[in-house]
Amino acid sequence: MTPEDAVQRCNTILAHAWMVRTFLKHADEVQDNEDMLDVPRTLYDSIRAVEPAYQRGDHADYLRRLKGKLPKLRRAAEHFAAHFRDFSPHTNFEMADLSLRGVVRELEEVFSALALPPG
């Protein structure tokens, strides 16, 4: 996988993360819990951190920044997976969990394909 291919793939993956972020940002069930609100904040921070590099077409910087955010994304996904049922057993939360874990797994796969170990 070339760096350009990796950036395009990662940007698509991050689009899924953005949708999870949007759902959680507006989910009434989690609005009073700072730990759970850190999940959409982490997603926002990670996605926006790579945006300038994407706009410049700087693939190396994009991948470096995203690789640096990957541990935070992983922790956020793990926290969400461990605690979302405390707030709601609704299918929307289950699908957000599945999607967020998929985002992390797919990002890890992209970095593996680049021969760069995940963050």
All heavy atoms as an XYZ file, in Angstrom:
964
protein
N       0.855     -1.176      0.000
C       0.000      0.000      0.000
C       0.897      1.235      0.000
O       1.808      1.341      0.816
C      -0.908     -0.019      1.240
C      -1.801      1.195      1.367
S      -2.922      1.179      2.794
C      -3.959     -0.211      2.424
N       0.613      2.166     -0.878
C       1.387      3.401     -0.925
C       0.880      4.364      0.149
O      -0.270      4.239      0.602
C       1.261      4.088     -2.297
O      -0.089      4.566     -2.444
C       1.630      3.157     -3.436
N       1.694      5.327      0.541
C       1.204      6.329      1.496
C      -0.054      7.052      0.993
O      -0.976      7.305      1.771
C       2.388      7.285      1.638
C       3.580      6.419      1.389
C       3.136      5.468      0.296
N      -0.105      7.354     -0.297
C      -1.302      8.015     -0.835
C      -2.536      7.122     -0.700
O      -3.609      7.581     -0.291
C      -1.090      8.379     -2.303
C      -2.266      9.138     -2.887
C      -2.048      9.571     -4.325
O      -0.977      9.285     -4.900
O      -2.966     10.202     -4.868
N      -2.395      5.836     -1.011
C      -3.506      4.890     -0.845
C      -3.915      4.793      0.625
O      -5.104      4.736      0.948
C      -3.117      3.500     -1.345
C      -2.940      3.431     -2.849
O      -3.470      4.304     -3.568
O      -2.239      2.497     -3.302
N      -2.921      4.779      1.502
C      -3.196      4.678      2.941
C      -3.975      5.896      3.431
O      -4.927      5.750      4.204
C      -1.888      4.531      3.714
N      -3.587      7.070      2.978
C      -4.293      8.291      3.391
C      -5.741      8.252      2.909
O      -6.659      8.581      3.665
C      -3.557      9.552      2.884
C      -4.427     10.789      3.022
C      -2.244      9.728      3.640
N      -5.961      7.842      1.684
C      -7.329      7.771      1.165
C      -8.156      6.768      1.962
O      -9.311      7.035      2.310
C      -7.326      7.422     -0.322
C      -6.748      8.506     -1.198
C      -7.400      9.867     -0.960
O      -8.614     10.006     -0.851
N      -6.571     10.891     -0.839
N      -7.564      5.619      2.264
C      -8.274      4.608      3.051
C      -8.561      5.127      4.459
O      -9.660      4.979      4.974
C      -7.439      3.317      3.103
C      -8.085      2.215      3.895
C      -9.315      1.661      3.181
N      -9.983      0.718      4.042
C     -11.256      0.814      4.403
N     -12.014      1.773      3.939
N     -11.785     -0.075      5.208
N      -7.564      5.738      5.073
C      -7.750      6.270      6.428
C      -8.816      7.355      6.457
O      -9.609      7.430      7.405
C      -6.438      6.818      6.975
S      -5.249      5.529      7.419
N      -8.863      8.183      5.442
C      -9.860      9.245      5.422
C     -11.271      8.662      5.354
O     -12.190      9.171      5.996
C      -9.586     10.209      4.263
C      -9.617     11.632      4.722
O      -9.174     11.960      5.811
N     -10.159     12.499      3.886
N     -11.437      7.590      4.618
C     -12.736      6.912      4.571
C     -13.071      6.301      5.925
O     -14.207      6.415      6.411
C     -12.740      5.829      3.476
O     -12.496      6.459      2.217
C     -14.057      5.077      3.426
N     -12.092      5.681      6.551
C     -12.296      5.101      7.884
C     -12.672      6.198      8.878
O     -13.585      6.028      9.692
C     -11.036      4.338      8.344
C     -10.777      3.130      7.436
C     -11.144      3.916      9.805
C      -9.387      2.534      7.580
N     -11.991      7.329      8.808
C     -12.290      8.429      9.725
C     -13.678      9.011      9.485
O     -14.280      9.564     10.415
C     -11.211      9.508      9.635
C      -9.845      9.110     10.186
C      -8.853     10.262     10.026
C      -9.925      8.652     11.635
N     -14.198      8.886      8.285
C     -15.570      9.329      8.031
C     -16.540      8.511      8.880
O     -17.528      9.051      9.406
C     -15.902      9.200      6.542
N     -16.259      7.227      9.049
C     -17.089      6.391      9.914
C     -16.957      6.843     11.369
O     -17.958      6.913     12.099
C     -16.698      4.926      9.773
C     -17.018      4.357      8.440
N     -18.259      3.862      8.104
C     -16.252      4.230      7.329
C     -18.246      3.450      6.853
N     -17.037      3.668      6.355
N     -15.738      7.161     11.771
C     -15.523      7.653     13.140
C     -16.287      8.952     13.361
O     -16.832      9.182     14.446
C     -14.031      7.863     13.394
N     -16.339      9.797     12.328
C     -17.061     11.073     12.451
C     -18.543     10.829     12.700
O     -19.175     11.541     13.486
C     -16.856     11.914     11.197
C     -17.388     13.297     11.360
C     -18.619     13.756     10.961
C     -16.737     14.405     11.976
N     -18.752     15.078     11.287
C     -17.611     15.500     11.912
C     -15.479     14.557     12.574
C     -17.272     16.749     12.421
C     -15.146     15.802     13.083
C     -16.040     16.874     13.005
N     -19.099      9.823     12.065
C     -20.516      9.531     12.264
C     -20.780      9.016     13.680
O     -21.785      9.372     14.291
C     -21.010      8.528     11.212
C     -20.904      9.064      9.783
S     -21.646     10.711      9.547
C     -23.362     10.351      9.850
N     -19.870      8.197     14.209
C     -19.999      7.746     15.600
C     -19.897      8.946     16.527
O     -20.691      9.100     17.458
C     -18.932      6.688     15.954
C     -18.949      6.362     17.443
C     -19.128      5.429     15.120
N     -18.947      9.823     16.259
C     -18.769     11.033     17.056
C     -20.042     11.872     17.057
O     -20.500     12.340     18.103
C     -17.601     11.840     16.493
C     -17.435     13.178     17.140
C     -17.251     14.235     16.044
N     -17.407     15.530     16.641
C     -18.346     16.402     16.300
N     -19.204     16.125     15.368
N     -18.431     17.557     16.895
N     -20.640     12.043     15.904
C     -21.860     12.851     15.802
C     -22.997     12.219     16.595
O     -23.718     12.913     17.319
C     -22.242     13.035     14.327
O     -21.160     13.685     13.658
C     -23.503     13.870     14.183
N     -23.150     10.913     16.475
C     -24.180     10.215     17.236
C     -23.972     10.429     18.740
O     -24.900     10.801     19.467
C     -24.189      8.719     16.904
C     -24.944      7.896     17.902
C     -26.321      8.023     18.034
C     -24.285      7.004     18.734
C     -27.022      7.284     18.977
C     -24.971      6.257     19.668
C     -26.347      6.393     19.799
N     -22.755     10.204     19.210
C     -22.490     10.312     20.644
C     -22.595     11.747     21.142
O     -23.050     11.979     22.266
C     -21.118      9.733     20.977
C     -20.996      8.231     20.779
C     -19.576      7.781     21.039
C     -21.984      7.488     21.670
N     -22.186     12.683     20.324
C     -22.261     14.087     20.710
C     -23.708     14.493     21.015
O     -23.955     15.333     21.870
C     -21.694     14.950     19.588
C     -21.743     16.421     19.884
C     -21.208     17.230     18.730
C     -21.416     18.700     19.040
N     -21.345     19.520     17.859
N     -24.658     13.881     20.316
C     -26.066     14.251     20.479
C     -26.874     13.234     21.288
O     -28.080     13.419     21.446
C     -26.699     14.454     19.106
C     -26.067     15.581     18.353
N     -26.257     16.900     18.690
C     -25.221     15.584     17.293
C     -25.567     17.669     17.871
N     -24.920     16.898     17.014
N     -26.235     12.201     21.795
C     -26.946     11.176     22.563
C     -27.215     11.692     23.976
O     -26.286     11.891     24.762
C     -26.134      9.889     22.605
N     -28.469     11.901     24.284
C     -28.847     12.412     25.606
C     -28.346     11.519     26.742
O     -28.017     12.008     27.819
C     -30.370     12.533     25.720
C     -30.925     13.637     24.846
O     -30.172     14.574     24.496
O     -32.129     13.562     24.501
N     -28.264     10.221     26.489
C     -27.901      9.263     27.531
C     -26.520      9.501     28.121
O     -26.284      9.147     29.275
C     -27.960      7.826     26.990
C     -29.335      7.362     26.575
C     -29.680      7.711     25.115
O     -29.032      8.593     24.519
O     -30.623      7.091     24.598
N     -25.607     10.079     27.372
C     -24.228     10.220     27.852
C     -23.851     11.648     28.221
O     -22.715     11.892     28.640
C     -23.214      9.665     26.820
C     -23.468      8.187     26.561
C     -23.215     10.463     25.543
N     -24.762     12.571     28.100
C     -24.428     13.994     28.263
C     -23.948     14.374     29.660
O     -23.258     15.374     29.811
C     -25.612     14.878     27.861
C     -25.946     14.789     26.391
C     -24.750     15.046     25.492
O     -24.067     16.048     25.611
N     -24.475     14.113     24.599
N     -24.267     13.595     30.659
C     -23.861     13.924     32.028
C     -22.649     13.137     32.496
O     -22.301     13.170     33.675
C     -25.028     13.679     33.001
C     -26.181     14.632     32.744
O     -25.932     15.774     32.300
O     -27.346     14.228     32.973
N     -21.984     12.442     31.581
C     -20.854     11.609     31.965
C     -19.599     12.062     31.219
O     -19.469     11.822     30.021
C     -21.156     10.139     31.683
C     -20.082      9.238     32.210
O     -19.023      9.118     31.603
N     -20.345      8.605     33.344
N     -18.688     12.691     31.935
C     -17.470     13.238     31.307
C     -16.611     12.158     30.667
O     -16.029     12.384     29.603
C     -16.652     14.027     32.325
C     -17.224     15.399     32.626
C     -17.327     16.291     31.387
O     -16.364     16.372     30.610
O     -18.392     16.901     31.203
N     -16.521     10.989     31.307
C     -15.712      9.919     30.722
C     -16.262      9.485     29.370
O     -15.509      9.265     28.422
C     -15.638      8.714     31.660
C     -14.791      8.981     32.885
O     -13.920      9.876     32.831
O     -15.006      8.294     33.906
N     -17.575      9.372     29.272
C     -18.165      8.957     28.009
C     -18.112     10.090     26.984
O     -17.934      9.837     25.791
C     -19.599      8.489     28.225
C     -20.111      7.655     27.102
S     -19.103      6.195     26.754
C     -20.082      4.917     27.456
N     -18.193     11.323     27.430
C     -18.080     12.449     26.499
C     -16.666     12.591     25.951
O     -16.464     13.216     24.898
C     -18.524     13.750     27.173
C     -20.029     13.877     27.381
C     -20.342     15.138     28.187
C     -20.775     13.871     26.061
N     -15.696     12.003     26.628
C     -14.329     12.009     26.092
C     -14.224     11.211     24.800
O     -13.322     11.460     24.000
C     -13.342     11.451     27.120
C     -12.928     12.490     28.145
O     -13.123     13.690     27.891
O     -12.409     12.085     29.202
N     -15.137     10.277     24.584
C     -15.083      9.470     23.361
C     -15.308     10.352     22.132
O     -14.454     10.399     21.246
C     -16.056      8.272     23.421
C     -16.083      7.527     22.097
C     -15.675      7.337     24.569
N     -16.426     11.100     22.031
C     -16.577     11.952     20.852
C     -15.529     13.059     20.784
O     -15.117     13.453     19.683
C     -17.997     12.512     20.962
C     -18.404     12.310     22.378
C     -17.631     11.132     22.874
N     -15.058     13.519     21.915
C     -13.999     14.537     21.906
C     -12.707     13.988     21.321
O     -12.009     14.662     20.555
C     -13.754     15.066     23.315
C     -14.870     15.929     23.838
C     -14.564     16.438     25.241
N     -15.728     17.058     25.803
C     -16.190     16.840     27.021
N     -15.551     15.993     27.836
N     -17.271     17.453     27.450
N     -12.375     12.753     21.687
C     -11.176     12.109     21.157
C     -11.305     11.899     19.648
O     -10.349     12.118     18.896
C     -10.922     10.763     21.868
O     -10.702     11.021     23.258
C      -9.732     10.028     21.289
N     -12.476     11.482     19.214
C     -12.697     11.293     17.782
C     -12.535     12.626     17.041
O     -11.854     12.693     16.010
C     -14.085     10.705     17.533
C     -14.304      9.295     18.080
C     -15.760      8.884     17.934
C     -13.389      8.298     17.409
N     -13.144     13.664     17.570
C     -13.045     14.993     16.956
C     -11.587     15.445     16.866
O     -11.111     15.860     15.806
C     -13.861     15.997     17.773
C     -13.832     17.391     17.227
C     -14.731     17.782     16.244
C     -12.916     18.323     17.696
C     -14.715     19.081     15.737
C     -12.882     19.610     17.188
C     -13.790     19.987     16.218
O     -13.762     21.262     15.715
N     -10.878     15.340     17.980
C      -9.483     15.766     18.036
C      -8.627     14.994     17.029
O      -7.802     15.578     16.324
C      -8.941     15.564     19.453
C      -7.459     15.843     19.548
O      -7.052     16.997     19.300
O      -6.699     14.899     19.862
N      -8.842     13.703     16.949
C      -8.037     12.861     16.059
C      -8.303     13.181     14.594
O      -7.371     13.264     13.784
C      -8.324     11.389     16.336
O      -7.993     11.074     17.675
N      -9.551     13.349     14.259
C      -9.912     13.630     12.868
C      -9.426     15.010     12.449
O      -8.839     15.180     11.377
C     -11.434     13.478     12.680
C     -11.835     12.010     12.893
C     -11.865     13.981     11.302
C     -13.319     11.794     13.100
N      -9.641     15.990     13.308
C      -9.225     17.348     12.965
C      -7.710     17.497     12.952
O      -7.169     18.336     12.232
C      -9.848     18.358     13.929
C     -11.370     18.476     13.851
C     -11.889     18.795     12.459
N     -11.392     20.023     11.929
C     -12.043     21.176     11.907
N     -13.268     21.250     12.374
N     -11.485     22.250     11.394
N      -6.997     16.662     13.696
C      -5.534     16.745     13.745
C      -4.896     16.421     12.397
O      -3.829     16.948     12.076
C      -4.985     15.806     14.819
N      -5.540     15.565     11.612
C      -4.958     15.184     10.322
C      -5.475     16.024      9.164
O      -4.913     15.985      8.070
C      -5.187     13.683     10.023
C      -4.541     12.818     11.090
C      -6.655     13.348      9.863
N      -6.498     16.801      9.411
C      -7.126     17.570      8.329
C      -6.173     18.527      7.604
O      -6.160     18.548      6.359
C      -8.335     18.324      8.880
C      -9.177     18.976      7.825
C     -10.429     19.592      8.412
O     -10.405     20.053      9.580
O     -11.436     19.610      7.694
N      -5.348     19.311      8.309
C      -4.440     20.207      7.578
C      -3.471     19.456      6.664
O      -3.210     19.890      5.537
C      -3.690     20.959      8.690
C      -4.580     20.874      9.881
C      -5.269     19.542      9.761
N      -2.942     18.342      7.135
C      -2.026     17.553      6.310
C      -2.757     17.000      5.089
O      -2.202     16.971      3.988
C      -1.404     16.424      7.127
N      -3.988     16.583      5.266
C      -4.776     16.083      4.145
C      -4.984     17.185      3.111
O      -4.812     16.965      1.911
C      -6.121     15.544      4.634
C      -6.947     14.942      3.525
C      -6.679     13.656      3.061
C      -7.981     15.657      2.927
C      -7.415     13.099      2.035
C      -8.721     15.104      1.898
C      -8.438     13.831      1.461
O      -9.166     13.278      0.429
N      -5.337     18.363      3.583
C      -5.577     19.480      2.669
C      -4.318     19.885      1.915
O      -4.395     20.308      0.760
C      -6.163     20.670      3.435
C      -7.568     20.388      3.917
C      -8.107     21.453      4.864
O      -7.344     22.228      5.444
N      -9.417     21.479      5.026
N      -3.157     19.749      2.541
C      -1.884     20.068      1.886
C      -1.399     18.937      0.985
O      -0.460     19.120      0.211
C      -0.785     20.313      2.930
C      -0.873     21.581      3.711
C       0.411     21.830      4.517
N       0.930     20.679      5.229
C       0.570     20.296      6.456
N      -0.344     20.977      7.115
N       1.130     19.245      7.022
N      -2.010     17.767      1.115
C      -1.543     16.607      0.373
C      -0.256     16.039      0.933
O       0.493     15.353      0.237
N       0.009     16.302      2.218
C       1.222     15.826      2.877
C       0.941     14.457      3.515
O       0.542     14.367      4.683
C       1.665     16.850      3.919
C       3.007     16.535      4.547
O       3.449     15.363      4.487
O       3.610     17.471      5.109
N       1.136     13.409      2.732
C       0.797     12.060      3.187
C       1.622     11.622      4.388
O       1.090     10.992      5.304
C       0.959     11.066      2.036
C       0.137     11.431      0.843
N       0.675     11.567     -0.400
C      -1.173     11.727      0.712
C      -0.263     11.914     -1.254
N      -1.401     12.026     -0.598
N       2.895     11.959      4.390
C       3.759     11.551      5.499
C       3.292     12.189      6.814
O       3.224     11.510      7.852
C       5.207     11.921      5.211
N       2.982     13.474      6.794
C       2.532     14.155      8.003
C       1.175     13.612      8.454
O       0.946     13.401      9.645
C       2.463     15.666      7.771
C       2.184     16.441      9.047
O       2.752     16.080     10.101
O       1.404     17.417      8.989
N       0.273     13.395      7.510
C      -1.043     12.835      7.819
C      -0.885     11.507      8.559
O      -1.470     11.305      9.622
C      -1.825     12.632      6.523
C      -3.217     12.069      6.691
C      -4.320     12.887      6.596
C      -3.432     10.699      6.918
C      -5.606     12.370      6.720
C      -4.701     10.186      7.054
C      -5.791     11.021      6.952
O      -7.058     10.514      7.090
N      -0.088     10.610      7.988
C       0.083      9.285      8.582
C       0.810      9.347      9.918
O       0.459      8.620     10.856
C       0.804      8.366      7.599
C      -0.001      8.056      6.324
C       0.883      7.392      5.284
C      -1.231      7.221      6.632
N       1.779     10.236     10.034
C       2.492     10.397     11.306
C       1.537     10.877     12.396
O       1.517     10.349     13.507
C       3.649     11.382     11.143
C       4.464     11.608     12.423
C       5.492     12.715     12.254
N       4.910     14.000     11.916
C       4.279     14.809     12.784
N       4.147     14.447     14.040
N       3.792     15.974     12.397
N       0.739     11.883     12.056
C      -0.212     12.418     13.039
C      -1.253     11.373     13.441
O      -1.566     11.218     14.617
C      -0.914     13.654     12.491
C      -0.032     14.866     12.408
C      -0.769     16.022     11.723
N       0.077     17.178     11.612
C       0.174     18.125     12.547
N      -0.517     18.019     13.656
N       0.965     19.150     12.373
N      -1.789     10.677     12.456
C      -2.818      9.683     12.756
C      -2.242      8.520     13.552
O      -2.876      8.033     14.484
C      -3.477      9.187     11.465
C      -4.676      8.264     11.650
C      -5.739      8.889     12.562
C      -5.271      7.920     10.295
N      -1.051      8.103     13.213
C      -0.407      7.026     13.986
C      -0.238      7.448     15.442
O      -0.431      6.648     16.359
C       0.944      6.686     13.372
C       1.639      5.545     14.063
C       2.983      5.269     13.429
C       3.730      4.232     14.221
N       5.136      4.173     13.854
N       0.086      8.719     15.657
C       0.222      9.234     17.019
C      -1.095      9.282     17.774
O      -1.121      9.190     19.001
N      -2.201      9.419     17.053
C      -3.534      9.464     17.684
C      -4.114      8.079     17.915
O      -5.068      7.923     18.681
C      -4.508     10.277     16.812
C      -4.150     11.736     16.671
C      -4.310     12.469     17.974
C      -4.001     13.952     17.828
N      -4.177     14.660     19.089
N      -3.565      7.074     17.259
C      -4.140      5.734     17.330
C      -4.262      5.184     18.759
O      -5.300      4.609     19.095
C      -3.366      4.773     16.433
C      -3.994      3.421     16.173
C      -5.436      3.519     15.701
C      -3.155      2.643     15.174
N      -3.280      5.350     19.635
C      -3.474      4.846     21.008
C      -4.663      5.499     21.716
O      -5.400      4.824     22.439
C      -2.156      5.197     21.707
C      -1.158      5.281     20.604
C      -1.912      5.852     19.425
N      -4.871      6.791     21.505
C      -6.020      7.466     22.116
C      -7.329      6.947     21.536
O      -8.308      6.765     22.258
C      -5.922      8.976     21.922
C      -4.856      9.627     22.753
C      -4.848     11.117     22.539
C      -3.750     11.756     23.370
N      -3.704     13.200     23.199
N      -7.347      6.731     20.226
C      -8.543      6.175     19.594
C      -8.836      4.782     20.130
O      -9.991      4.447     20.407
C      -8.366      6.128     18.073
C      -8.403      7.466     17.358
C      -7.930      7.322     15.921
C      -9.800      8.061     17.415
N      -7.799      3.979     20.291
C      -7.967      2.624     20.824
C      -8.536      2.669     22.245
O      -9.465      1.927     22.578
C      -6.629      1.886     20.798
C      -6.725      0.411     21.114
C      -5.375     -0.297     21.058
N      -4.703     -0.153     19.777
C      -3.598      0.581     19.582
N      -3.030      1.223     20.582
N      -3.049      0.646     18.384
N      -7.976      3.541     23.079
C      -8.476      3.660     24.463
C      -9.933      4.131     24.485
O     -10.732      3.638     25.286
C      -7.597      4.604     25.272
C      -6.305      3.974     25.742
C      -5.571      4.818     26.767
N      -5.222      6.157     26.280
C      -4.120      6.457     25.614
N      -3.252      5.506     25.314
N      -3.886      7.691     25.233
N     -10.269      5.072     23.630
C     -11.652      5.571     23.573
C     -12.600      4.447     23.150
O     -13.679      4.281     23.738
C     -11.751      6.756     22.618
N     -12.211      3.677     22.147
C     -13.040      2.562     21.687
C     -13.195      1.510     22.786
O     -14.292      0.980     22.995
C     -12.440      1.938     20.429
N     -12.118      1.220     23.479
C     -12.174      0.238     24.564
C     -13.065      0.734     25.704
O     -13.838     -0.041     26.271
C     -10.769     -0.076     25.072
C      -9.944     -0.873     24.079
C      -8.463     -0.949     24.430
O      -8.019     -0.292     25.412
O      -7.738     -1.660     23.710
N     -12.948      2.017     26.043
C     -13.798      2.577     27.096
C     -15.265      2.502     26.694
O     -16.112      2.087     27.486
C     -13.398      4.023     27.404
C     -14.278      4.648     28.432
N     -14.122      4.393     29.780
C     -15.349      5.468     28.315
C     -15.062      5.041     30.452
N     -15.811      5.704     29.576
N     -15.552      2.907     25.469
C     -16.929      2.873     25.000
C     -17.477      1.453     25.032
O     -18.581      1.218     25.531
C     -17.042      3.473     23.598
C     -18.467      3.594     23.140
C     -19.292      4.560     23.668
C     -18.973      2.727     22.191
C     -20.616      4.671     23.276
C     -20.298      2.823     21.782
C     -21.116      3.799     22.321
N     -16.700      0.501     24.538
C     -17.136     -0.900     24.508
C     -17.429     -1.423     25.917
O     -18.393     -2.162     26.129
C     -16.079     -1.772     23.835
N     -16.616     -1.014     26.865
C     -16.773     -1.500     28.241
C     -17.938     -0.859     28.976
O     -18.443     -1.438     29.943
C     -15.477     -1.258     29.016
N     -18.380      0.327     28.528
C     -19.342      1.077     29.344
C     -20.632      1.502     28.653
O     -21.536      1.989     29.336
C     -18.663      2.332     29.902
C     -17.513      2.015     30.788
N     -17.661      1.531     32.069
C     -16.177      2.080     30.567
C     -16.478      1.321     32.602
N     -15.555      1.636     31.707
N     -20.765      1.321     27.349
C     -21.957      1.871     26.693
C     -23.246      1.267     27.217
O     -24.270      1.940     27.297
C     -21.868      1.776     25.163
C     -22.185      0.425     24.583
C     -23.492      0.071     24.282
C     -21.173     -0.481     24.325
C     -23.784     -1.165     23.733
C     -21.450     -1.712     23.770
C     -22.766     -2.069     23.475
N     -23.214      0.004     27.633
C     -24.444     -0.634     28.139
C     -24.897     -0.038     29.475
O     -26.052     -0.192     29.853
C     -24.244     -2.128     28.260
C     -24.274     -2.818     26.916
C     -24.160     -4.341     27.035
N     -24.169     -4.958     25.736
C     -23.094     -5.131     24.963
N     -21.915     -4.719     25.386
N     -23.192     -5.707     23.789
N     -23.994      0.661     30.161
C     -24.385      1.352     31.390
C     -25.337      2.512     31.077
O     -26.044      2.981     31.964
C     -23.159      1.920     32.118
C     -22.193      0.846     32.574
O     -22.592     -0.341     32.663
O     -21.024      1.191     32.834
N     -25.315      2.963     29.833
C     -26.117      4.113     29.434
C     -27.326      3.713     28.602
O     -28.382      4.306     28.734
C     -25.261      5.118     28.652
C     -24.134      5.630     29.485
C     -22.904      5.001     29.480
C     -24.323      6.716     30.321
C     -21.867      5.457     30.277
C     -23.296      7.176     31.124
C     -22.062      6.544     31.103
N     -27.150      2.709     27.760
C     -28.263      2.266     26.928
C     -27.933      0.944     26.253
O     -26.843      0.787     25.701
C     -28.575      3.311     25.854
O     -29.612      2.852     25.005
N     -28.892      0.018     26.266
C     -28.703     -1.229     25.524
C     -29.213     -1.108     24.078
O     -29.231     -2.086     23.339
C     -29.564     -2.223     26.317
C     -30.700     -1.373     26.813
C     -30.083     -0.015     27.109
N     -29.611      0.080     23.677
C     -30.218      0.298     22.363
C     -29.270     -0.098     21.240
O     -28.050      0.032     21.347
C     -30.618      1.777     22.224
C     -31.522      2.031     21.074
N     -31.054      2.173     19.794
C     -32.872      2.164     21.020
C     -32.078      2.389     18.980
N     -33.189      2.391     19.708
N     -29.843     -0.558     20.166
C     -29.083     -0.972     18.994
C     -28.166      0.132     18.484
O     -27.068     -0.145     17.992
C     -30.038     -1.435     17.879
O     -30.853     -2.489     18.385
C     -29.277     -1.922     16.651
N     -28.576      1.389     18.594
C     -27.713      2.494     18.141
C     -26.367      2.470     18.866
O     -25.321      2.705     18.250
C     -28.385      3.846     18.370
C     -29.538      4.090     17.433
O     -29.685      3.426     16.417
N     -30.371      5.049     17.778
N     -26.391      2.204     20.158
C     -25.155      2.146     20.929
C     -24.349      0.904     20.573
O     -23.118      0.957     20.488
C     -25.445      2.214     22.428
C     -25.778      3.598     22.893
C     -27.068      4.095     22.795
C     -24.798      4.425     23.417
C     -27.370      5.377     23.200
C     -25.086      5.711     23.832
C     -26.384      6.189     23.723
N     -25.028     -0.212     20.364
C     -24.334     -1.434     19.957
C     -23.643     -1.239     18.612
O     -22.495     -1.659     18.427
C     -25.309     -2.608     19.876
C     -25.779     -3.090     21.223
C     -26.738     -4.263     21.109
O     -26.849     -4.872     20.013
O     -27.383     -4.581     22.119
N     -24.326     -0.597     17.676
C     -23.742     -0.369     16.354
C     -22.602      0.654     16.424
O     -21.602      0.529     15.712
C     -24.808      0.091     15.361
C     -25.849     -0.970     15.030
S     -25.137     -2.384     14.155
C     -25.202     -3.631     15.425
N     -22.733      1.645     17.292
C     -21.644      2.606     17.476
C     -20.414      1.898     18.030
O     -19.284      2.171     17.594
C     -22.075      3.739     18.401
N     -20.622      0.975     18.948
C     -19.514      0.189     19.495
C     -18.853     -0.632     18.400
O     -17.625     -0.609     18.242
C     -20.025     -0.719     20.614
C     -18.997     -1.726     21.079
O     -17.829     -1.327     21.307
O     -19.351     -2.918     21.204
N     -19.639     -1.344     17.626
C     -19.109     -2.167     16.548
C     -18.351     -1.308     15.536
O     -17.248     -1.660     15.098
C     -20.260     -2.908     15.863
C     -19.899     -3.852     14.737
C     -19.019     -4.983     15.243
C     -21.177     -4.406     14.120
N     -18.916     -0.177     15.202
C     -18.280      0.718     14.234
C     -16.969      1.275     14.770
O     -15.955      1.306     14.062
C     -19.244      1.853     13.878
O     -18.716      2.636     12.851
N     -16.971      1.719     16.007
C     -15.765      2.312     16.587
C     -14.644      1.283     16.719
O     -13.482      1.577     16.404
C     -16.103      2.939     17.935
C     -15.049      3.816     18.569
C     -14.522      4.867     17.591
C     -15.628      4.496     19.807
N     -14.983      0.083     17.140
C     -13.960     -0.973     17.193
C     -13.451     -1.294     15.792
O     -12.262     -1.546     15.589
C     -14.496     -2.219     17.894
C     -14.596     -2.035     19.405
C     -15.020     -3.286     20.134
N     -16.431     -3.572     19.872
C     -16.883     -4.751     19.450
N     -16.061     -5.750     19.243
N     -18.175     -4.929     19.234
N     -14.341     -1.245     14.807
C     -13.946     -1.475     13.423
C     -13.022     -0.387     12.910
O     -12.067     -0.668     12.166
N     -13.271      0.856     13.299
C     -12.404      1.969     12.911
C     -10.981      1.708     13.391
O     -10.020      1.823     12.630
C     -12.946      3.304     13.473
C     -11.886      4.385     13.482
C     -14.168      3.750     12.678
N     -10.844      1.358     14.644
C      -9.515      1.116     15.208
C      -8.844     -0.064     14.514
O      -7.679      0.014     14.110
C      -9.593      0.899     16.736
C      -8.258      0.432     17.297
C     -10.064      2.176     17.424
N      -9.577     -1.149     14.341
C      -9.015     -2.340     13.694
C      -8.561     -2.025     12.266
O      -7.460     -2.400     11.854
C     -10.046     -3.470     13.684
C      -9.522     -4.771     13.088
C     -10.586     -5.873     13.033
N     -11.697     -5.473     12.177
C     -12.914     -5.120     12.609
N     -13.201     -5.128     13.900
N     -13.862     -4.773     11.770
N      -9.378     -1.300     11.526
C      -9.019     -0.988     10.142
C      -7.840     -0.025     10.060
O      -6.992     -0.153      9.174
C     -10.226     -0.453      9.391
C     -11.247     -1.555      9.128
C     -12.366     -1.111      8.206
O     -12.111     -0.298      7.301
O     -13.488     -1.601      8.395
N      -7.756      0.929     10.976
C      -6.585      1.807     10.994
C      -5.328      1.003     11.293
O      -4.279      1.211     10.669
C      -6.767      2.935     12.014
C      -7.800      4.010     11.656
C      -7.986      4.971     12.823
C      -7.420      4.752     10.381
N      -5.417      0.088     12.246
C      -4.276     -0.769     12.555
C      -3.859     -1.583     11.325
O      -2.664     -1.751     11.061
C      -4.601     -1.693     13.731
C      -4.702     -0.956     15.045
C      -5.238     -1.794     16.185
O      -5.885     -2.849     15.919
O      -5.033     -1.411     17.343
N      -4.837     -2.066     10.568
C      -4.537     -2.834      9.357
C      -3.834     -1.967      8.318
O      -2.898     -2.443      7.650
C      -5.816     -3.435      8.783
C      -6.376     -4.562      9.623
C      -7.757     -5.018      9.185
O      -8.296     -4.503      8.173
O      -8.320     -5.895      9.865
N      -4.258     -0.728      8.171
C      -3.593      0.174      7.224
C      -2.141      0.375      7.632
O      -1.230      0.275      6.796
C      -4.330      1.526      7.121
C      -3.493      2.555      6.346
C      -5.695      1.359      6.469
N      -1.907      0.655      8.898
C      -0.533      0.862      9.358
C       0.302     -0.401      9.216
O       1.492     -0.322      8.892
C      -0.497      1.422     10.773
C      -0.849      2.881     10.826
C      -2.049      3.305     11.373
C      -0.011      3.841     10.276
C      -2.386      4.651     11.393
C      -0.338      5.188     10.282
C      -1.537      5.592     10.841
N      -0.292     -1.548      9.413
C       0.432     -2.809      9.199
C       0.795     -2.977      7.734
O       1.898     -3.436      7.406
C      -0.410     -4.007      9.657
O      -0.495     -4.032     11.053
N      -0.103     -2.614      6.863
C       0.143     -2.739      5.418
C       1.261     -1.787      4.965
O       1.921     -2.037      3.967
C      -1.128     -2.471      4.630
N       1.461     -0.720      5.719
C       2.535      0.225      5.413
C       3.847     -0.195      6.066
O       4.851      0.507      5.925
C       2.172      1.620      5.918
C       1.177      2.389      5.090
C       0.714      3.639      5.846
C       1.784      2.775      3.761
N       3.827     -1.283      6.790
C       5.001     -1.744      7.537
C       5.381     -0.752      8.623
O       6.532     -0.645      8.995
C       6.184     -2.024      6.614
N       4.392     -0.026      9.118
C       4.575      0.871     10.261
C       3.784      0.296     11.404
O       2.571      0.143     11.288
C       4.047      2.275      9.943
C       4.675      3.019      8.774
C       3.892      4.296      8.507
C       6.109      3.354      9.086
N       4.395     -0.050     12.511
C       3.614     -0.598     13.619
C       2.632      0.436     14.135
O       2.905      1.622     14.134
C       4.669     -0.930     14.681
C       5.900     -0.175     14.293
C       5.811      0.105     12.828
N       1.409     -0.007     14.525
C       0.419      0.936     15.044
C       0.921      1.626     16.307
O       1.732      1.069     17.035
C      -0.813      0.075     15.326
C      -0.367     -1.327     15.246
C       0.954     -1.385     14.551
N       0.415      2.874     16.499
C       0.831      3.717     17.617
C       0.816      3.080     18.883
O       0.917      2.459     19.682
